[in-house]
Amino acid sequence: MEALGTDFMKTYINRKKEEWAEYHDFISSWEIEKYLKEVN
C-alpha cells in the first residue's frame, strides 16, 4: 500500500466498492430465466 500511496489506495478501494454495488444490483437475463420462470 505504501508503494502506491494512500490517495491511490483510497480511490481504488472506493471504486471497488462502487463496482460491487453495481454488480450486486444487477440481475442478469440468466437469473431472470432461471429463477423467475420457476415461480410462475
SVG drawing of the C-alpha trace seen along z (x, -y; Angstrom):
<svg xmlns="http://www.w3.org/2000/svg" viewBox="-47 -11 54 35">
<polyline fill="none" stroke="black" stroke-width="0.4" points="0.0,0.0 2.8,-2.4 4.4,-1.9 1.2,-3.1 0.3,-5.8 -2.6,-6.4 -4.6,-8.6 -4.3,-5.9 -5.5,-3.2 -8.4,-5.2 -9.5,-5.9 -9.0,-2.2 -11.0,-1.0 -13.8,-3.4 -14.0,-2.4 -14.1,1.3 -17.0,0.6 -18.9,-1.2 -18.2,1.7 -19.5,4.2 -22.6,2.1 -23.3,2.1 -22.7,5.8 -24.8,6.6 -27.8,4.6 -27.6,6.1 -29.9,9.0 -28.8,10.9 -31.1,12.4 -29.9,15.8 -31.0,15.2 -34.4,14.0 -34.9,17.0 -33.6,19.4 -35.5,18.1 -38.5,16.1 -39.7,18.8 -39.7,21.3 -42.0,19.0 -44.7,18.8"/>
</svg>
